[in-house]
Amino acid sequence: MSLTDNDVKNIAKLARLKLSDEQLPVYVDSLSKIFDFVAQLNAADTASVEPMAHPLADQVQRMRPDEVLDTDQHAKYQRNAPRVEADLYLVPKVIE
């Protein structure tokens, strides 16, 4: 599918992109190639391919147990903070 300058201008307008006249031929060529590639993909015969809900439908994924491995180190991290109160970082007010 070959796009025209007008097609690309309309696409750019919808996407709220500002294209210069120098950029237009590059985008016409690139977008035309993308549409041609999509047309190639659409031409592939997928009638005999069964849709998949998940690529590992007949397989089981091994899952590790959900265990907490890290220890609580907030006291160590808060030692460097300028101001801490009730285990919370106190920061300057930035919005009035």
C-alpha positions as protocol buffer text, in pm:
chain_id: "A"
residue {
  index: 1
  type: MET
  ca { x: 0 y: 0 z: 0 }
}
residue {
  index: 2
  type: SER
  ca { x: 154 y: 324 z: -109 }
}
residue {
  index: 3
  type: LEU
  ca { x: 65 y: 628 z: 96 }
}
residue {
  index: 4
  type: THR
  ca { x: 43 y: 977 z: -45 }
}
residue {
  index: 5
  type: ASP
  ca { x: 171 y: 1299 z: 107 }
}
residue {
  index: 6
  type: ASN
  ca { x: -188 y: 1384 z: 195 }
}
residue {
  index: 7
  type: ASP
  ca { x: -235 y: 1053 z: 379 }
}
residue {
  index: 8
  type: VAL
  ca { x: 74 y: 1113 z: 591 }
}
residue {
  index: 9
  type: LYS
  ca { x: -30 y: 1472 z: 662 }
}
residue {
  index: 10
  type: ASN
  ca { x: -368 y: 1344 z: 786 }
}
residue {
  index: 11
  type: ILE
  ca { x: -202 y: 1077 z: 1000 }
}
residue {
  index: 12
  type: ALA
  ca { x: 36 y: 1339 z: 1144 }
}
residue {
  index: 13
  type: LYS
  ca { x: -258 y: 1568 z: 1219 }
}
residue {
  index: 14
  type: LEU
  ca { x: -443 y: 1288 z: 1400 }
}
residue {
  index: 15
  type: ALA
  ca { x: -129 y: 1203 z: 1596 }
}
residue {
  index: 16
  type: ARG
  ca { x: -71 y: 1573 z: 1665 }
}
residue {
  index: 17
  type: LEU
  ca { x: 272 y: 1563 z: 1506 }
}
residue {
  index: 18
  type: LYS
  ca { x: 424 y: 1858 z: 1330 }
}
residue {
  index: 19
  type: LEU
  ca { x: 606 y: 1744 z: 1016 }
}
residue {
  index: 20
  type: SER
  ca { x: 813 y: 1973 z: 799 }
}
residue {
  index: 21
  type: ASP
  ca { x: 810 y: 1950 z: 420 }
}
residue {
  index: 22
  type: GLU
  ca { x: 1162 y: 1799 z: 432 }
}
residue {
  index: 23
  type: GLN
  ca { x: 1047 y: 1521 z: 666 }
}
residue {
  index: 24
  type: LEU
  ca { x: 737 y: 1430 z: 468 }
}
residue {
  index: 25
  type: PRO
  ca { x: 901 y: 1208 z: 199 }
}
residue {
  index: 26
  type: VAL
  ca { x: 1086 y: 1010 z: 467 }
}
residue {
  index: 27
  type: TYR
  ca { x: 763 y: 942 z: 655 }
}
residue {
  index: 28
  type: VAL
  ca { x: 572 y: 857 z: 337 }
}
residue {
  index: 29
  type: ASP
  ca { x: 836 y: 597 z: 249 }
}
residue {
  index: 30
  type: SER
  ca { x: 866 y: 454 z: 603 }
}
residue {
  index: 31
  type: LEU
  ca { x: 493 y: 429 z: 666 }
}
residue {
  index: 32
  type: SER
  ca { x: 433 y: 277 z: 321 }
}
residue {
  index: 33
  type: LYS
  ca { x: 691 y: 7 z: 399 }
}
residue {
  index: 34
  type: ILE
  ca { x: 522 y: -63 z: 734 }
}
residue {
  index: 35
  type: PHE
  ca { x: 181 y: -98 z: 569 }
}
residue {
  index: 36
  type: ASP
  ca { x: 330 y: -326 z: 301 }
}
residue {
  index: 37
  type: PHE
  ca { x: 480 y: -548 z: 572 }
}
residue {
  index: 38
  type: VAL
  ca { x: 145 y: -567 z: 754 }
}
residue {
  index: 39
  type: ALA
  ca { x: -20 y: -664 z: 424 }
}
residue {
  index: 40
  type: GLN
  ca { x: 239 y: -941 z: 389 }
}
residue {
  index: 41
  type: LEU
  ca { x: 156 y: -1069 z: 738 }
}
residue {
  index: 42
  type: ASN
  ca { x: -218 y: -1058 z: 661 }
}
residue {
  index: 43
  type: ALA
  ca { x: -158 y: -1267 z: 348 }
}
residue {
  index: 44
  type: ALA
  ca { x: -23 y: -1560 z: 554 }
}
residue {
  index: 45
  type: ASP
  ca { x: -260 y: -1858 z: 569 }
}
residue {
  index: 46
  type: THR
  ca { x: -357 y: -1900 z: 934 }
}
residue {
  index: 47
  type: ALA
  ca { x: -677 y: -2100 z: 880 }
}
residue {
  index: 48
  type: SER
  ca { x: -525 y: -2421 z: 1017 }
}
residue {
  index: 49
  type: VAL
  ca { x: -364 y: -2252 z: 1317 }
}
residue {
  index: 50
  type: GLU
  ca { x: -555 y: -2300 z: 1639 }
}
residue {
  index: 51
  type: PRO
  ca { x: -584 y: -1988 z: 1857 }
}
residue {
  index: 52
  type: MET
  ca { x: -390 y: -2002 z: 2181 }
}
residue {
  index: 53
  type: ALA
  ca { x: -492 y: -1851 z: 2511 }
}
residue {
  index: 54
  type: HIS
  ca { x: -144 y: -1921 z: 2647 }
}
residue {
  index: 55
  type: PRO
  ca { x: 171 y: -2049 z: 2474 }
}
residue {
  index: 56
  type: LEU
  ca { x: 225 y: -2312 z: 2747 }
}
residue {
  index: 57
  type: ALA
  ca { x: -130 y: -2449 z: 2750 }
}
residue {
  index: 58
  type: ASP
  ca { x: -31 y: -2815 z: 2798 }
}
residue {
  index: 59
  type: GLN
  ca { x: 267 y: -2742 z: 3019 }
}
residue {
  index: 60
  type: VAL
  ca { x: 302 y: -2637 z: 3378 }
}
residue {
  index: 61
  type: GLN
  ca { x: 540 y: -2365 z: 3480 }
}
residue {
  index: 62
  type: ARG
  ca { x: 750 y: -2436 z: 3784 }
}
residue {
  index: 63
  type: MET
  ca { x: 685 y: -2169 z: 4041 }
}
residue {
  index: 64
  type: ARG
  ca { x: 911 y: -2091 z: 4330 }
}
residue {
  index: 65
  type: PRO
  ca { x: 750 y: -2050 z: 4671 }
}
residue {
  index: 66
  type: ASP
  ca { x: 655 y: -1695 z: 4762 }
}
residue {
  index: 67
  type: GLU
  ca { x: 892 y: -1631 z: 5052 }
}
residue {
  index: 68
  type: VAL
  ca { x: 1034 y: -1310 z: 5191 }
}
residue {
  index: 69
  type: LEU
  ca { x: 1412 y: -1336 z: 5170 }
}
residue {
  index: 70
  type: ASP
  ca { x: 1517 y: -979 z: 5245 }
}
residue {
  index: 71
  type: THR
  ca { x: 1542 y: -856 z: 5600 }
}
residue {
  index: 72
  type: ASP
  ca { x: 1399 y: -524 z: 5719 }
}
residue {
  index: 73
  type: GLN
  ca { x: 1681 y: -268 z: 5692 }
}
residue {
  index: 74
  type: HIS
  ca { x: 1487 y: 58 z: 5715 }
}
residue {
  index: 75
  type: ALA
  ca { x: 1686 y: 173 z: 6021 }
}
residue {
  index: 76
  type: LYS
  ca { x: 2010 y: 135 z: 5825 }
}
residue {
  index: 77
  type: TYR
  ca { x: 1872 y: 336 z: 5531 }
}
residue {
  index: 78
  type: GLN
  ca { x: 1722 y: 607 z: 5750 }
}
residue {
  index: 79
  type: ARG
  ca { x: 2054 y: 677 z: 5925 }
}
residue {
  index: 80
  type: ASN
  ca { x: 2154 y: 893 z: 5628 }
}
residue {
  index: 81
  type: ALA
  ca { x: 1825 y: 1083 z: 5610 }
}
residue {
  index: 82
  type: PRO
  ca { x: 1832 y: 1445 z: 5732 }
}
residue {
  index: 83
  type: ARG
  ca { x: 1502 y: 1410 z: 5922 }
}
residue {
  index: 84
  type: VAL
  ca { x: 1308 y: 1102 z: 6028 }
}
residue {
  index: 85
  type: GLU
  ca { x: 1006 y: 1075 z: 6256 }
}
residue {
  index: 86
  type: ALA
  ca { x: 808 y: 758 z: 6340 }
}
residue {
  index: 87
  type: ASP
  ca { x: 1009 y: 564 z: 6078 }
}
residue {
  index: 88
  type: LEU
  ca { x: 901 y: 810 z: 5806 }
}
residue {
  index: 89
  type: TYR
  ca { x: 1119 y: 1043 z: 5602 }
}
residue {
  index: 90
  type: LEU
  ca { x: 1039 y: 1410 z: 5661 }
}
residue {
  index: 91
  type: VAL
  ca { x: 1079 y: 1625 z: 5353 }
}
residue {
  index: 92
  type: PRO
  ca { x: 1033 y: 1998 z: 5293 }
}
residue {
  index: 93
  type: LYS
  ca { x: 690 y: 2113 z: 5185 }
}
residue {
  index: 94
  type: VAL
  ca { x: 694 y: 2189 z: 4813 }
}
residue {
  index: 95
  type: ILE
  ca { x: 327 y: 2273 z: 4746 }
}
residue {
  index: 96
  type: GLU
  ca { x: 153 y: 2556 z: 4924 }
}
